[in-house]
Every structure is written in C-alpha cells, then in structure tokens.
Amino acid sequence: MDEDSLEKYRGTFGDEKLFMEEKDTSDRIFLLSEEEAEECLPTSQEKQAEPTEYALAQGVSAVERTTDFDYGYCSWWLRSPGFLQKNANYVSESGVTSFYGAAVDNLDFGVRPAMWINITAS
C-alpha cells in the first residue's frame, strides 16, 4: 500500500494501530511481499497455485470446479500485512492479491516459499 493510500485510510478510520508496516527480509527462504508478487508474477494466471497432495492433507482448501479458470487452485499467503494487525495479505485462488488480507490463523491457505538465486555468481 502506498503512503497516500495509507494516510487516506488512517484518516478514515482514525486508528493507526490498524496498520502494520511491511518489513523487508534478508531470510534465505521467505514469503513474497505484495510488491514482489506483482513484480515476479505479473499476471493473475502466474499467481495461481495448485496445492500439493501434502498441502491438501494438511487442510489447505482448493476451489471446487466453478469455471475452467480457477479449478484446483488455492489461496496462498504473502508476508505483507493486511488491513488489520491480525491479518496478512494473500493471493486468492483466482490469482488476485487481497488488499484487506485474512486472519493469520486461517489454515485454509497455502504457502508458496520463495528464494533469490544469484545466477551471475562464478
């Protein structure tokens, strides 16, 4: 969320504690931020993720067949904070990034770990 939008919502709701600032990470394995997801996976189709059998066995929900577009995909977490302190942003099964996020204790969503690989190293 850009600073102008953040200020607009702070003014609307008047409670700065609703918002958490996003932190960069230096971890080797991490979840993408909302910005990184948009940059690395620019289309909704690229953001769609199929859950593994293991993820399904652990309770991750996959969308039932409603259209050919979203069959078999699941929502997955981003590291970016959501609208409330207890929320984190996520990418929906249709590949759309959520602005409001969802409660972090939601077990229906999967994770899509990421890592940076230096392909120019000798």
N, C-alpha and C positions, 0 to 999 in steps of 0.2 A: 504494500500500500504506500503510495507516495505521501509526502509530508502534507500537501494541500488537502488530500482526502482525509488524512488522519486528523488534521485540525478541524475540518468540517464535522466529522463525527464526534470529536471531543466537544465541540460547541453544541451539537445537537443533544448529546447525552450528558454532558457536563461532568463526567466521571472518568478522569484519566486512568484510573485503576482498571478500567475495562480493557485497556490495551497493553500489550507487552511488546517490547522492541525485539525485532529479529536479530539474532546473533550469527555472525559468520562462524564457520567451523574450520578447524585445522585437523579434524579427525581423518583417518585414512579411509574408513568406511562410514558413510553418513547417509542421511535422507536429503533429497534435493530441497532447496528453498523454492518458493513460488516462482521467483525470478529465474532460477536455474532451470526449473521445469519448462518454463516458457521459452527459454533460450535453447536448451538442448533438445526439447521435444516440442517443436513449434505448432504442430497440428494436433487436433483432438484425437485423430486416429493413432498418432505416435504415442500419445499419453495413455491410451487404453492398455490395460494389463490383464492378462489371463492368469488366474490363480493356479498354483501348482496343486497337485493332489494333497501334498502335505498341508498347504495353507487351508484348503477346504476341510481337511480332517481337524484342523485346529479351530475351525469356526468362521473362517473368512467367508463372506457371502458373495455369491456370483449372481448376476442378474439372470432371471429366467428369460426365456425367449419371448421378447416383445416385438423386436424388429431384428432384421439381419445386422443392423449397425452395432447393437450393444450386446449381442448374445455371448454369454460366457465370460464377460469382463467383470472386474471387481474394482471397488474404490481403493485408493492407497494413500497413505499418509505423506505429507510434506513436513519439513521442520519449521515452516513459517507459522507464527501464531495466528489463531483465528480471532474472531470478533471479541470474545470474552476470554478472560485469563485461563479458564479451564479448557479452552478449545485450541485445536491446531487445524491448520488448513489441510485440505486433501484434494485429490483429483477423483472425480466421480467415475463411475463405470462407463459413462459416455465420453470421457476424456476432457471434461470441463473442470477447471480449477474453482473451488469454492471460495468465496470471499469470507463468509461467516465461520466456516470451519465446523467441526463437530467436537463433542466432548472426548477428551483423550482416553477415557476408559471404554470407548466404543470398540468392541472386539470384532466387529463385522468387517473392518477394513484391513487390507493387507499392507505390507511394507515392500518397498522397491529400493533396496540398497544401491548406493552409487559409490563410485570411487574415481578419482582422477588418475589417469595413466599418462606418464610423460613418454611420448613416442619419439622425442628428439634426443633422448639420452643416448650416450655412446656405449 
